[in-house]
Amino acid sequence: MEGEARERIDLTLLRRHLCAAFLAFLLCATGLPFAAPPAADAAPDVPRVSDIRAWTNEIYTRVAIDTGEEVSWQASTLRADPSLRLPPRIFIDIRGAGIRDDILRKPVEVRNGLLRQVRAGRFDRDTVRVVIDLERESTYRVFALPDPFRIIVDIDGEGEIPVLPALSADVAATGPAAAEPSPDDASSPQAAPPVSTPARKHRVRVMIDPGHGGKDPGAIGPTGLKEKDVVLAIGRKVREKLSLSGEFDVRMTRDDDVFIPLEERTAMANKGRADIFVSLHINASPNRRAEGFSTYVLSRGASNREDLELAARENGVPVGKLQGVKFIIDDMFTGARKNESLRLAKTVNDAVVRHVSTRYPGAQSLGLKQAPFYVLVGARMTAVLVEASFISNVREEARLRDPSCIDGIAEGVAEAVRYYGQNGILAHSDY
């Protein structure tokens, strides 16, 4: 009897082990996380998933997975399985990491027609799996940003936003920042046909992004003027000027002295379906004589060391860390979209310099430039970054304390945006 009882117990344990193994296999196949022993969480010095954030509309979502410290990760997908009623999924496996218990218990609910939810769990003893349940098959891109380390997932339900037709040469030549036609232009200003301007179905949406804020003061001038305060003043003025006509829907990433992570600023513009994104900054340099205005578009590299160092400072990382997003910039920033951003950047820079020069003759233009700014990564619209003079230069810092200089910078940005919006560039949009 005792032997029979022991045999029954052994068979029961065997069945339990077999059931657990089968369940683990099934969960692995479906991409679902399951609760494994929290070995990784036992060590206090192990990186852990501390937060999952999302910004979303029905055609776009950005998910940020915060770990603080650098981790090893890999992303993949699973197709929908109607037989198991499982939707298409994106999953990110994060190795050697722990996870906060409240994230395990509470998925991030979305349910907007593009995503259902974002959930996380311990896939095995050494891996945290974050699963993004989709409503439908969608394109996506995953990349990481450092200091603090976070994994960014951009999900696009409709593919790249259609690229807008470029201005014809005659319109480009008559704008506020008229430039000589590019050698690549097929037509001359005299021969170019007029631009067709369809009826605009919505006001042009503009997202103004005053850089830095809160705990991040940005660059600080010789007498203590802070970049974060100057750009907020400029941003408010730009909004005021663009709002006068009623043709523009102007929003700001921040309207107060608050800190907003770089990835959130771009996500706000994408979520709001902005047509134009303008990030406002003030330059700085160890060379106290450096002066002038420049406007940037996103690029995987920079033309010189100074621009690379500037991008690193604005990104809040060492120069060496800029290598990490080169591949994703190449992948997501189409040539046509970049051309539109280059056109707007040229218009903005020329208009700003011209308006400031009426108050301060001799204001220097450093021209149109390119650099890997994180705040522009993933922007789904025409996007530029303005560096409005050098706060490290005593003379230019003094100008930035002058309301008339702030007004001149703002008027230049507003004039360029008005020109860009009113000449049919965005009129086709049917948002």
N, C-alpha and C positions, 0 to 999 in steps of 0.2 A: 504493500500500500504506500509506504513512504517513497519507494522508488517511482511508483506511478505518479504520485503527487508532484515529485520533483520534476518528472518528465513533462507534466502538464504546465508547470511554471516555466520551464525552459522553452516550451513551445510558445507560450504566451509572450515571453520576452522577445523571442525570435520574430514573431508576427509584428510586434511593436517596432522593432528595429527595421524590419522590411518596409513597413508602412511609412516610417519616418524617412527612410532612404528614398522611397518612391515619391513622397511629397517634396523632398528637397530637389529631386530631379525635375519634377513638374514645375516647381517654382523657378528653377533655373531656366527652364525652357520658355516660360512665359515672361521672364524678366521681373518677376515680383520679388521684392526683398522678403526675407524671413528673419525671425529673431534667433540669432546664434549667440553663444556665450559672449558677453561683452569684454573679451580679452583686451581689445585695443583700448577700451575706456579705462582700464584699470591703471594705466600709467598716466600720471598727470601731465607729462611732457609730450604726449602724443598729440599731433594736430587733430582737430575734430571739426565736423560740420557744425557750425555755430548758428547759421541762419540760412534760410532759403527765401529769396525775394523775387517778386514777379511784377512786370508792367505789361499790360496787355490790351489789345482790342481784338476785333473779330478776324483780322488778317495778319496780326503781328504780335509776338510775345517775346520779351527778353526775361530770362531767368538767371539770377545770380546765386551761386552757391558759395557761401563764405566759409573759408577754412582758416584764414589768418596766416598760417604758415604754408610754405610750398609743399604740395603733395603730388604723388604720382597718380595719374588718372587716364581713363580711356573711355571714349564714347562710342556707342553703336546704336542700332535700331532693331526692332522686331516688327514684322508685319502684323496686321490685324488677323485674329483667329476667330472667325464667326462661330465655329463649333464650340469654342469655350467662352464666347461673348467677350473676347478681349480686343481692345482697340489697338491701333498702331501705337508703338511706344518708342521713345528715345530714352536710353539709359546711360548713366555715367557711373562707372565703377571707380571708386576712390580708394586706393590701397594704403594700408598702414594708418588708417584714420579712425577716430571715434565719432560719435554723434550725440548731440544733446537729446535727452530722453523725451522732451516735449515735442521735438521734431518727429520722432518716431511715432508719437501718438496722434499728431494732428497734421494731416496732409494740407497742402495749400490748394484750396478749391478755386477753380477758375470758371469752367463751364460757360464759355463765351462763343461756342461754335468752332473754335480752333483748338482749344485745350479743354480737357476735363479737369485734371488735377496734377499736382506735383507731389510725389510722396517719396519717402526714404526709409531705408531699413538696413540691417546688417545682412549682407548677402552671404558672408561666411565670417570666420573669426578675424580675418585680416582685411576685409573689404566692406566698405559702405557703398550701397547702390542707391542712386537717386533716379527715380523713374518718372518720366513725363508722359502722361496718358494723353494722346491726341484724339480729337474728334475725327480727323481725316489725315490722309497722307500729306506731309508738308516738307518743304526743304528746310534745312537747318544748318547752322554753323556753330562750332564750339571752339572757344579759345580761353586762355587764362590771362589775367592781369595780376601783376605782383604788388606787394607792399601796400596794403595787406593782400595776401593771395586770395583770389576768387576765380571761380570757373564761370564763364559767361556762355549761355546758350541763347542764340537768336533763332527764332522759329518764324518762318515766312509762309503764310498760307496761300499766297497768290504769286509767289516768285518776286523778282525784282520789280519795283515800281517802274512803269514805263518811262523811258528817258524822254525828256522834252525836246522838241526840235530846236536847234540852235537859232539864235537870232541871225537874220540875213545880214550881210555886210553893211547895207545902207542904214539899217536901224542901229547896228552896233556902232557905226561911225558918228551917229548923231547924239549918242547918249551923254550923260554927264561925265563919263570917264572915257571919252572917245579915244580909241587906240588905233594904230595903223593895222590894216588887215593882216592876218597871218598869211605866210607864204602858202599854207595848205588850203586857204580859202579858194573855192572853185570859181567864185564870181567876184567882180570888182564892185565897189560901192555904187558906181553908176549903172551897172548892168543888173544888179540884184533885184529880184521881184519883191513887191511889198509883202509884208508878213500878214498872213491870214489870222485874224483874231476871233476865234469862236466866242460865243456868249459865255461869260464866266459863270459857273454854277455855284460858286461859293466865294466868299472873301478870301484873299490870299492869306494863308496861315503862316505866321512868322514866329519862331521861337527864339527869343533873345536870352542868351546864357551869360550872365555876369559871373566870371570865374571866381574860384576860391570861396571864401565865406566861413563864418563861424570860427572853428579852431584853426582854420587854414587862412592866414592873412595874405598869402601870396608874397610878392616882392615888397620890400619896405625901403622907402627912400631915405636919403641922408638926414632929413629932419623928422623922420618918423611917419610920413604919409604911407598908408597901406593900400596895396593894389586892390584888395577886396572892396574897400570903400569907394575907390575911384570908379571901378567898373560898374558897381551897383548904381552910382549916380548917372553914369553914361547910359546904362540900360534903361533906367526909368525915363530919361529924356528921349531916347529912341522910341520907346513905347508911346510916350505923349505925342510925339511928332507924327508917327505913323497912324495913330488912332484918329487924328483930326478929320481925315477924309472919309472915314467909314468904309474904305475899300480893303482894309487889312484887319485881320483877326490876330492881335498881337498878344503873345503870352510870354512869361518869363519863368525860367527854371527856378529862380529865387527872387523874392521881392523884399528880402530881409537879410540880416546878418546870420545866416545859417549855413552849415556845412552840408553839401550834397556830393556824394561820390561821383566820379567821372562817368561811370557806366550808367548811372541813374539819369544824368542830364540828357544823354543821347536817347535813352529809353523814353524819357518824357516827350521828346520831340517826335519819336516814332509813334508812340501811343497816341499822341494828339494829331497825327497825320499832318505834321507841319510841312509846308512847301519849301521853307527856307529856314536854315539854322545858322545863327550868328553867335559865336562864342567870343566874348569880350575879355581882353587881357591887357596888361601893361608890361612892357619888356624890362629887363634888367641885365647888367653886364658888369664884370669886374673892371672893365675899362670905363672909368667914370666920364669919359668924353663921348662915349657911344650915344648916338641920338637918332631920331627918325621914326617913321611909321612903316609898318609892313603888314601884309595880310597873307595868311597861309591857307593851303588846302592839304588834305591828307595825302601822305606818301609813305612808302615803306622805308625811305631813307631821307637824307638831307644833303643839300649841296655843299655844306661846309660844317666845320666843327662847331661853330657858334650856334647855328640853327639846331644841330643835334643836341647841344647842351641846353638850349632853350626848351626843346621838346621834353627832355628829361626832367627839367625843373618843373614845367607845367604838369607833367605826369606824376611828379613826386617820386621818381625812381632814379637810380644811377644810370649813366649812359649805357652801360653793358646790358641792362635789363630791357632795353628797347628792341633787342633782337627777337624777342618772343612773339611779337605780333606781326612780324613782316609777312609771314605766309598768309595770314588771315586778311590782311590789307590787300594783298594781291588778289585773293580769291573773291572778295566782296565788293571791291570798289571798281566798277566797270569803267572802261575808258570814256564812254559817252557821259556818264554821270560826272566823272572827274572834269571833263571839259566844261560842263555847265558850272561847276564849282570854281574852276579857274576863271571863267568869264565874270562871275559875280565878284570874286576876290579882287580882280583887276579894277572893276568898277568901284568897289568899296574903297580900295586904297587910294585911288586917284581923287575920289570925291572928298574923303577925309582930309587929305593933305591940302587940297584946294581950299576947303572951308577954314581949316586952322590957319592957313597962310594969310587969309584976310585979316586975322587978328594978330598973328605973329609971323611977319614976313620972314621967309627963309626956312620955313619948316621943311625938313628933309624927308623925301620918300625913299625907302629902302626897297620898295617894289613888291612884286608878287613872289611868294616863296612856297616851298613844300617841305613838310616834315611829318614824322609819325606821332601825331597828337592823339592820345587815347580818347579824348572827349569826342573826336570825330569818327572813331572806329564804329562801324555799324550804322551810321546815319543813313537813312533811306531817302534822303532828300538832298538838294543842293546845300552844301555846308561849307562854311569858312570860319577861320579864326583870326581875329584882329589883334595885333599888338600895337597899341596906340601910344607910341613914344616910350622913352626910357625913364622909369622912376628913379633909377640909380644916378641919373644925370641931374645935378643941382638945378640947372636952368629949366630942364623939362619938368622936374618935380614941382618947381614953383609955378609953371604954367598949369599943371594939373590941379593946383589949388584955386585956379581962376575959373569962376563959373562960365566965363565967355569961352574958354578953351574947351571945357566939358561940353558946352552947347555946340561948338564947332565940330567936335568929333561926332557927337550924336547926330547933327544935321547931315554930315557926310554919309554916315551909315544909313540914315533914313532916306536920303535922296537916292542912294544907290539901290536900296531895296524897292523904293517906289518905282524907279526906272525899270528894274528887273521884272517887277510884277505887272506894270501897266503896259508893257510892250508885247504882251501875248505869250510870254514864256510859259506861264502857268495857267493860262486861260482854259486849256483843254481839260483840266482836271475835273473829274466827276465824283469826287469824294462826297 
